[in-house]
Amino acid sequence: MSAWRSLCALALLVTLGALPEPQPGGVAWTDAQIARLHENVDAAFEAPALRGADVGLFAVDTVRGTVLYSHNADDEFTPGSNFKLLVGSAALQYLGPNFRFVTTLSSDVARKDGIVSGDLYLHGGGDAHLGAADLHAAALAAFRTGIRRVNGAVIVDASHDDAQGFAPGWTVDDLPYEYAALVSALELEDGVVHVYVSPSAVVGAPVKLRVEPTSGAFTVENRAVTGVARSEDTTDVVRPLDSPQRIEIVGSYPAGAPESDDLEPSVPDPEIYAGDVLLRALRDAGITVAGGVRDGVAPRSARVFWRLESAAMPQLLSEFWLPSDNLMGELFLKELGARAGAPGSFANGIAVEREYLQSIGIDPSTLSITDGSGHSAYDRITPRDLVTILQSDWSGAQRSIVIDALPEAGVRGTMKDAFTGTLLDGKVFAKTGTHRHARTLSGFLQTDDHGPVTFSLLVNDWLGDDRPGGSAQLREAQAALLSAFLREPL
């Protein structure tokens, strides 16, 4: 068992009264040590990478609540993906550890002699990770029930949530990409189609594309060419505003290079995409559908013959926070809004988040909430608020779920390559955030002598992206600031 897991287990036993004092967390910080810590952190703030940037840092002794350092703790910052801590923690609180997203396939009339005279209904419940393989399983389930022909259509039902596909503060520049996938209760493959690029044997000739899954809900046009060997890979995704059903692959891909990583263009109509892939799967399974695919709502009388449950909340939270999945953030937000039985929406979800914030002692007026992922340019939160959310997670019954779902420096998630070879390697469990001119990091830092530290380090108005090596320099500055908590103050 790791030192961190031992600490978590020990803290839980103390909370339950199984162990006497002293509480876990090592030796309490003395006033002299905190004063020396301030000197070390202040010195780290002088890093050239931070010049001109707006920086906030708030840190507390996790177990005792003692404030260790505070700089611009109550200023509102653009949080980037640190905002996912809010919706993830609220979802764990209100939806519970046993929550699962549910997708169903049903028919509105009984089959007769293998024929369904009505429609099939694919109802989405907000599962971002519904996959093409799942829809093939649904088609086989339909075949096993005896269905051979559907006189109606495949009706795609996304009525679990409202139809608002993106939040205010998202830019049109982002819409072709996976991190701005349109939000729907019926998603497929995390809102993207998978596109891989391989070079042609001839420089200047069109590249080769591998597209999965096959769908007629949009077109993928190959406008990319093969560049000279060892040239820069400039392949990109374009979705013209005047022709949103067209996905264009543009740019140049070097001759002799292996197949590219997944470009993951977002799809223009998630529901029709899912319905079309299901339609093809039904045909492959030997089922004819006369009416194609269209939008609609399943009647209450529809008979469900295939039901897919997602992973439970602990794994969902890991799948959300570890890779920083924007679409899952929006679907969690809408799911919070659907708790009262109404269709999920951004507005309803935000109302629940405000209720959650008040329940843990945060004034909702200190935040500006527009979406669930932190992708909106309008989102704002303070370092103190983020630490309060994390402290609530630490004090709650689901602490281990939270710790397991957070990226870990040098080990997993978006921090797998962060702080390797430093004092912080394996000791930081935190959510990263990247936005235009913003880099953020909030979570827990395990010290050797004083137990865990809960911190939020937010950097805004940073122009390092425009400087060679800027990102690496900022990471070094972040490491210096956090490492000050690990160096034993004299």
C-alpha positions as CSV (number, residue, x, y, z in Angstrom):
1,M,0.0,0.0,0.0
2,S,1.4,3.4,-0.9
3,A,2.1,6.1,1.7
4,W,-0.8,8.1,0.3
5,R,-3.3,5.2,0.5
6,S,-2.0,4.4,4.0
7,L,-2.7,8.0,5.0
8,C,-6.2,7.9,3.5
9,A,-7.0,4.6,5.3
10,L,-5.7,5.9,8.6
11,A,-7.6,9.2,8.3
12,L,-10.8,7.2,7.7
13,L,-10.3,5.1,10.7
14,V,-9.8,8.2,12.9
15,T,-12.9,9.7,11.5
16,L,-14.8,6.5,12.4
17,G,-13.4,6.6,15.9
18,A,-11.3,3.4,15.5
19,L,-8.1,5.2,16.4
20,P,-7.2,7.6,19.2
21,E,-5.5,11.0,18.7
22,P,-3.2,12.2,17.4
23,Q,-4.9,12.6,14.0
24,P,-3.0,11.5,10.9
25,G,-1.1,14.2,9.0
26,G,2.3,14.1,10.7
27,V,3.6,17.0,12.7
28,A,1.6,20.2,12.8
29,W,3.2,23.2,11.1
30,T,4.7,25.6,13.6
31,D,4.4,29.4,13.2
32,A,8.1,29.6,12.5
33,Q,7.9,26.9,9.8
34,I,5.0,28.6,8.1
35,A,6.9,31.9,8.1
36,R,9.9,30.2,6.5
37,L,7.5,28.5,4.0
38,H,6.3,32.0,3.0
39,E,9.9,33.0,2.3
40,N,10.4,30.0,0.1
41,V,7.2,30.4,-1.8
42,D,7.7,34.2,-2.2
43,A,11.1,33.5,-3.7
44,A,9.6,31.0,-6.1
45,F,7.1,33.6,-7.3
46,E,10.0,35.6,-8.7
47,A,10.4,33.0,-11.6
48,P,10.7,34.8,-15.0
49,A,7.9,32.5,-16.4
50,L,5.4,34.2,-14.0
51,R,6.3,37.8,-14.9
52,G,3.2,39.6,-16.1
53,A,0.9,36.8,-15.2
54,D,-1.9,37.0,-12.6
55,V,-1.3,34.2,-10.1
56,G,-3.4,33.0,-7.2
57,L,-2.2,30.4,-4.6
58,F,-4.1,29.2,-1.6
59,A,-2.9,26.3,0.5
60,V,-4.1,24.7,3.8
61,D,-3.0,21.9,6.0
62,T,-5.6,19.3,4.8
63,V,-6.1,17.6,8.2
64,R,-6.1,20.6,10.5
65,G,-7.3,23.4,8.2
66,T,-4.5,25.7,9.0
67,V,-3.8,28.3,6.3
68,L,-0.3,27.8,5.1
69,Y,-0.1,30.3,2.2
70,S,-2.5,32.8,0.6
71,H,-1.9,35.0,-2.4
72,N,-4.9,36.4,-4.3
73,A,-7.0,33.7,-2.7
74,D,-10.3,35.5,-3.2
75,D,-9.7,36.8,-6.8
76,E,-11.7,35.3,-9.5
77,F,-9.7,33.4,-12.1
78,T,-10.5,31.6,-15.4
79,P,-10.2,28.0,-14.1
80,G,-10.0,26.0,-17.3
81,S,-10.5,22.3,-16.4
82,N,-10.0,22.9,-12.7
83,F,-13.8,23.8,-13.0
84,K,-14.4,20.0,-13.4
85,L,-13.7,19.6,-9.7
86,L,-17.0,21.5,-9.1
87,V,-19.3,19.4,-11.3
88,G,-17.5,16.1,-10.4
89,S,-17.7,16.7,-6.7
90,A,-21.4,17.9,-6.9
91,A,-22.2,14.8,-9.0
92,L,-20.6,12.5,-6.5
93,Q,-22.6,14.2,-3.7
94,Y,-26.0,14.3,-5.4
95,L,-26.0,11.4,-7.9
96,G,-24.2,9.1,-5.5
97,P,-21.4,6.4,-5.9
98,N,-23.8,3.9,-7.5
99,F,-25.1,6.2,-10.3
100,R,-24.9,4.9,-13.9
101,F,-25.9,6.4,-17.2
102,V,-28.5,4.2,-19.0
103,T,-29.1,3.7,-22.8
104,T,-32.0,1.6,-24.1
105,L,-33.4,0.3,-27.3
106,S,-37.2,-0.4,-27.4
107,S,-40.1,-0.9,-29.7
108,D,-43.6,0.6,-29.5
109,V,-45.5,-2.4,-30.8
110,A,-44.9,-6.1,-30.4
111,R,-43.3,-8.0,-33.3
112,K,-45.5,-10.3,-35.3
113,D,-43.9,-12.9,-37.5
114,G,-40.6,-11.2,-37.1
115,I,-42.0,-7.8,-38.2
116,V,-42.3,-4.6,-36.1
117,S,-45.0,-2.5,-37.7
118,G,-43.9,0.6,-35.8
119,D,-40.6,2.0,-34.8
120,L,-37.5,1.2,-32.8
121,Y,-36.4,3.8,-30.2
122,L,-32.8,4.5,-29.2
123,H,-33.0,6.5,-26.0
124,G,-29.9,8.2,-24.7
125,G,-29.4,8.8,-21.0
126,G,-26.2,10.9,-21.2
127,D,-23.5,8.3,-21.6
128,A,-20.6,10.0,-23.4
129,H,-18.9,6.6,-23.9
130,L,-21.6,4.7,-25.7
131,G,-19.7,3.0,-28.5
132,A,-20.3,1.6,-31.9
133,A,-19.6,-1.8,-30.5
134,D,-22.4,-1.3,-28.0
135,L,-24.8,-0.5,-30.8
136,H,-23.8,-3.7,-32.6
137,A,-24.7,-5.5,-29.4
138,A,-28.0,-3.8,-29.4
139,A,-28.7,-4.9,-33.0
140,L,-27.8,-8.5,-32.1
141,A,-30.2,-8.2,-29.1
142,A,-32.9,-7.1,-31.5
143,F,-32.2,-10.1,-33.8
144,R,-32.3,-12.5,-30.9
145,T,-35.8,-11.3,-29.9
146,G,-36.9,-12.4,-33.4
147,I,-37.0,-9.1,-35.2
148,R,-36.3,-9.3,-38.9
149,R,-38.0,-6.2,-40.3
150,V,-39.0,-2.8,-38.9
151,N,-41.6,-1.1,-41.0
152,G,-41.1,2.2,-39.2
153,A,-37.8,4.0,-38.4
154,V,-35.0,4.1,-35.9
155,I,-36.1,7.0,-33.7
156,V,-33.3,8.7,-31.8
157,D,-34.5,10.0,-28.5
158,A,-32.3,12.6,-26.7
159,S,-35.2,14.0,-24.7
160,H,-33.5,13.1,-21.4
161,D,-31.7,16.5,-21.8
162,D,-32.6,19.7,-23.6
163,A,-31.3,20.5,-27.1
164,Q,-28.7,23.2,-26.1
165,G,-25.6,21.7,-27.6
166,F,-23.0,24.1,-26.3
167,A,-22.7,26.7,-23.6
168,P,-22.1,30.5,-23.9
169,G,-18.4,31.4,-24.0
170,W,-17.5,28.6,-26.4
171,T,-15.9,29.8,-29.6
172,V,-16.8,28.7,-33.1
173,D,-13.1,28.0,-33.7
174,D,-13.3,25.1,-31.2
175,L,-16.4,23.4,-32.5
176,P,-14.7,21.0,-35.0
177,Y,-12.6,19.5,-32.2
178,E,-13.3,16.8,-29.6
179,Y,-12.9,19.2,-26.6
180,A,-15.9,21.1,-27.9
181,A,-18.1,18.2,-28.9
182,L,-21.8,19.1,-29.1
183,V,-23.7,18.1,-26.0
184,S,-26.6,15.6,-26.3
185,A,-28.2,13.0,-24.1
186,L,-27.5,10.6,-27.0
187,E,-23.8,10.6,-27.7
188,L,-21.6,8.1,-29.5
189,E,-17.9,7.6,-29.2
190,D,-17.5,10.7,-26.9
191,G,-19.0,12.9,-29.6
192,V,-16.4,12.2,-32.3
193,V,-15.7,10.1,-35.3
194,H,-12.2,8.5,-35.3
195,V,-10.0,9.6,-38.2
196,Y,-6.4,8.4,-38.8
197,V,-4.0,9.7,-41.5
198,S,-1.4,7.7,-43.4
199,P,0.9,9.1,-46.1
200,S,0.7,8.2,-49.7
201,A,3.7,6.7,-51.5
202,V,4.0,9.9,-53.6
203,V,4.8,13.3,-52.3
204,G,2.0,15.7,-53.1
205,A,-0.6,13.0,-53.5
206,P,-3.7,12.8,-51.2
207,V,-3.1,11.1,-47.8
208,K,-5.0,8.0,-46.9
209,L,-7.8,8.2,-44.3
210,R,-9.1,5.5,-42.0
211,V,-12.5,6.5,-40.6
212,E,-14.3,4.6,-37.9
213,P,-17.2,4.0,-37.4
214,T,-18.7,4.3,-40.9
215,S,-21.6,6.7,-40.9
216,G,-23.7,8.6,-43.5
217,A,-24.7,11.3,-40.9
218,F,-21.9,13.5,-42.3
219,T,-19.1,13.4,-45.0
220,V,-15.4,13.3,-44.3
221,E,-13.6,15.0,-47.2
222,N,-9.9,14.4,-47.7
223,R,-8.1,17.6,-48.6
224,A,-4.8,16.7,-47.0
225,V,-1.6,15.9,-49.0
226,T,1.5,13.9,-48.4
227,G,4.5,16.1,-47.6
228,V,8.2,15.4,-47.9
229,A,9.8,13.0,-45.5
230,R,10.4,14.4,-42.0
231,S,8.3,17.5,-42.8
232,E,6.0,19.0,-40.2
233,D,2.6,17.3,-39.7
234,T,0.1,20.1,-40.3
235,T,-3.0,18.0,-40.6
236,D,-6.1,19.7,-39.1
237,V,-9.9,19.5,-39.0
238,V,-12.2,22.0,-40.6
239,R,-16.0,22.1,-40.4
240,P,-17.3,24.9,-42.6
241,L,-19.9,27.1,-41.0
242,D,-22.0,27.1,-44.1
243,S,-21.8,23.3,-44.4
244,P,-21.7,21.8,-40.9
245,Q,-22.4,18.2,-42.1
246,R,-19.0,18.3,-43.9
247,I,-15.8,17.4,-42.0
248,E,-12.7,18.3,-43.9
249,I,-9.2,17.0,-43.2
250,V,-6.6,19.5,-44.4
251,G,-2.9,20.1,-44.2
252,S,0.2,18.0,-44.9
253,Y,1.4,14.7,-43.5
254,P,5.1,13.6,-44.0
255,A,6.0,10.8,-46.3
256,G,7.2,7.6,-44.6
257,A,5.6,8.5,-41.3
258,P,3.4,5.8,-39.5
259,E,-0.3,6.2,-39.2
260,S,-1.2,9.3,-37.2
261,D,-2.9,9.5,-33.8
262,D,-6.7,9.9,-33.9
263,L,-7.7,13.4,-35.1
264,E,-11.1,13.0,-33.3
265,P,-13.2,15.5,-35.2
266,S,-16.5,16.3,-33.4
267,V,-19.6,15.3,-35.2
268,P,-22.3,17.8,-36.2
269,D,-25.4,15.8,-35.1
270,P,-24.7,13.4,-32.3
271,E,-28.1,11.8,-32.3
272,I,-28.4,11.1,-36.0
273,Y,-24.8,9.8,-35.9
274,A,-25.7,7.3,-33.2
275,G,-28.9,6.3,-35.1
276,D,-27.2,5.9,-38.4
277,V,-24.5,3.6,-36.8
278,L,-27.3,1.6,-35.2
279,L,-29.2,1.4,-38.5
280,R,-26.1,-0.1,-40.2
281,A,-25.6,-2.5,-37.3
282,L,-29.2,-3.7,-37.6
283,R,-28.7,-4.3,-41.3
284,D,-25.5,-6.2,-40.6
285,A,-27.4,-8.3,-38.1
286,G,-30.0,-9.2,-40.8
287,I,-32.7,-6.7,-39.8
288,T,-34.3,-4.5,-42.5
289,V,-35.5,-1.0,-41.4
290,A,-37.8,0.7,-43.9
291,G,-37.9,4.2,-42.5
292,G,-34.3,5.2,-41.9
293,V,-33.4,7.4,-38.9
294,R,-35.2,10.4,-37.5
295,D,-35.5,12.3,-34.2
296,G,-38.4,11.6,-31.8
297,V,-39.4,10.6,-28.4
298,A,-40.1,7.1,-27.2
299,P,-43.7,6.5,-25.9
300,R,-44.0,5.4,-22.3
301,S,-45.5,2.2,-23.5
302,A,-42.4,1.2,-25.5
303,R,-41.0,-2.2,-24.5
304,V,-37.3,-2.1,-23.7
305,F,-35.5,-5.2,-25.0
306,W,-31.9,-3.9,-24.7
307,R,-30.5,-1.9,-21.8
308,L,-26.9,-0.7,-21.3
309,E,-25.7,0.7,-18.1
310,S,-22.4,2.7,-18.0
311,A,-19.8,2.1,-15.4
312,A,-20.7,3.3,-11.9
313,M,-19.7,6.7,-10.5
314,P,-16.2,5.8,-9.2
315,Q,-15.0,4.7,-12.7
316,L,-17.0,7.5,-14.4
317,L,-15.2,10.1,-12.2
318,S,-11.9,8.6,-13.2
319,E,-12.9,8.6,-16.9
320,F,-13.8,12.3,-16.4
321,W,-11.0,13.7,-14.4
322,L,-8.0,11.6,-15.5
323,P,-8.1,12.6,-19.2
324,S,-10.1,15.8,-18.5
325,D,-13.1,14.9,-20.7
326,N,-15.1,18.1,-21.5
327,L,-18.1,16.3,-22.8
328,M,-18.5,14.3,-19.6
329,G,-18.4,17.6,-17.7
330,E,-21.4,18.9,-19.6
331,L,-23.3,15.7,-19.3
332,F,-22.7,15.5,-15.6
333,L,-24.0,19.1,-15.3
334,K,-27.1,18.4,-17.3
335,E,-27.7,15.2,-15.3
336,L,-27.6,17.2,-12.1
337,G,-30.3,19.4,-13.7
338,A,-32.4,16.3,-14.5
339,R,-32.6,15.1,-10.8
340,A,-36.0,16.7,-10.4
341,G,-37.4,14.8,-13.4
342,A,-37.2,17.7,-15.9
343,P,-35.0,17.5,-18.9
344,G,-31.4,18.2,-18.0
345,S,-30.1,21.6,-19.0
346,F,-27.1,23.8,-18.3
347,A,-29.4,26.2,-16.3
348,N,-30.9,23.5,-14.1
349,G,-27.5,21.9,-13.5
350,I,-26.0,25.2,-12.5
351,A,-28.9,25.8,-10.0
352,V,-28.0,22.4,-8.4
353,E,-24.3,23.3,-8.3
354,R,-25.2,26.6,-6.5
355,E,-27.2,24.5,-4.0
356,Y,-24.1,22.3,-3.5
357,L,-21.8,25.2,-3.0
358,Q,-24.0,26.7,-0.3
359,S,-24.1,23.3,1.4
360,I,-20.3,23.3,1.8
361,G,-20.0,26.9,2.9
362,I,-19.2,28.7,-0.4
363,D,-21.1,31.8,-1.4
364,P,-22.2,31.1,-5.0
365,S,-21.8,34.8,-5.8
366,T,-18.0,34.3,-5.7
367,L,-18.3,32.2,-8.9
368,S,-19.4,32.7,-12.4
369,I,-20.7,29.3,-13.7
370,T,-21.5,28.8,-17.4
371,D,-20.7,25.2,-18.1
372,G,-19.5,22.0,-16.5
373,S,-16.1,21.6,-18.1
374,G,-14.5,25.0,-17.7
375,H,-14.3,25.4,-21.4
376,S,-16.4,28.6,-21.4
377,A,-14.5,31.9,-21.4
378,Y,-17.1,33.1,-18.9
379,D,-16.3,30.7,-16.0
380,R,-14.7,32.1,-12.9
381,I,-13.7,30.8,-9.5
382,T,-11.4,31.7,-6.7
383,P,-8.5,29.6,-5.3
384,R,-10.2,29.6,-1.9
385,D,-13.4,28.1,-3.4
386,L,-11.5,25.3,-5.1
387,V,-9.7,24.5,-1.9
388,T,-13.0,24.5,-0.1
389,I,-14.5,22.0,-2.6
390,L,-11.4,19.8,-2.2
391,Q,-11.6,20.0,1.6
392,S,-15.2,18.9,1.5
393,D,-14.2,16.0,-0.7
394,W,-11.5,15.1,1.8
395,S,-13.9,15.3,4.8
396,G,-16.7,13.3,3.0
397,A,-17.5,9.7,2.9
398,Q,-16.2,9.3,-0.7
399,R,-12.7,10.5,-0.2
400,S,-11.1,7.4,-1.7
401,I,-13.2,7.8,-4.9
402,V,-12.0,11.3,-5.3
403,I,-8.3,10.5,-4.7
404,D,-8.4,7.5,-7.1
405,A,-10.0,9.7,-9.8
406,L,-7.5,12.6,-9.7
407,P,-4.4,12.7,-12.0
408,E,-1.2,11.8,-10.1
409,A,2.1,13.5,-10.9
410,G,4.4,11.1,-12.9
411,V,1.8,8.3,-12.7
412,R,-1.5,8.8,-14.4
413,G,-3.9,11.0,-16.2
414,T,-3.1,14.5,-17.4
415,M,-0.2,14.6,-14.9
416,K,1.5,11.4,-16.0
417,D,4.4,13.4,-17.5
418,A,4.3,16.2,-14.9
419,F,7.0,16.8,-12.3
420,T,8.8,13.6,-13.2
421,G,12.3,13.5,-11.6
422,T,11.4,16.1,-9.0
423,L,10.4,16.1,-5.3
424,L,6.7,16.2,-6.5
425,D,6.8,12.9,-8.5
426,G,4.1,10.7,-7.1
427,K,3.1,13.2,-4.4
428,V,0.7,15.5,-6.2
429,F,-2.9,14.4,-6.8
430,A,-4.5,17.2,-8.7
431,K,-6.7,18.4,-11.5
432,T,-4.9,20.2,-14.3
433,G,-6.4,23.0,-16.4
434,T,-5.5,24.6,-19.7
435,H,-7.3,27.6,-21.3
436,R,-6.3,30.5,-23.4
437,H,-3.5,32.2,-21.4
438,A,-4.4,30.2,-18.3
439,R,-2.8,27.2,-16.6
440,T,-4.3,25.9,-13.4
441,L,-3.6,23.1,-10.9
442,S,-5.7,22.3,-7.8
443,G,-5.6,19.2,-5.5
444,F,-3.6,17.5,-2.8
445,L,0.2,17.5,-2.1
446,Q,1.5,14.8,0.2
447,T,4.4,16.0,2.4
448,D,6.7,13.7,4.3
449,D,6.4,15.3,7.7
450,H,3.1,17.3,7.9
451,G,0.7,15.2,6.0
452,P,-1.3,16.4,3.0
453,V,-1.7,20.0,1.8
454,T,-4.7,21.1,-0.1
455,F,-3.9,23.7,-2.7
456,S,-5.1,25.7,-5.6
457,L,-2.5,27.3,-7.9
458,L,-4.2,29.4,-10.7
459,V,-2.2,31.3,-13.4
460,N,-4.1,33.7,-15.7
461,D,-3.0,36.3,-18.2
462,W,0.0,34.2,-19.1
463,L,1.6,34.7,-22.5
464,G,4.1,31.9,-22.4
465,D,2.4,30.0,-25.2
466,D,3.9,32.6,-27.5
467,R,7.4,32.0,-26.3
468,P,9.6,29.1,-27.2
469,G,9.8,26.7,-24.3
470,G,7.2,28.7,-22.4
471,S,5.1,25.8,-21.2
472,A,8.2,24.0,-19.9
473,Q,9.3,27.1,-18.0
474,L,5.9,27.5,-16.4
475,R,5.9,23.9,-15.3
476,E,9.3,24.5,-13.7
477,A,7.8,27.6,-11.9
478,Q,4.8,25.5,-10.7
479,A,7.2,22.8,-9.5
480,A,9.2,25.4,-7.5
481,L,6.1,26.8,-5.9
482,L,4.8,23.4,-4.8
483,S,8.2,22.0,-3.9
484,A,8.5,24.7,-1.2
485,F,5.9,22.8,0.8
486,L,8.1,19.7,0.7
487,R,11.4,21.3,1.7
488,E,11.5,21.3,5.5
489,P,11.5,24.9,6.6
490,L,14.1,25.7,9.2
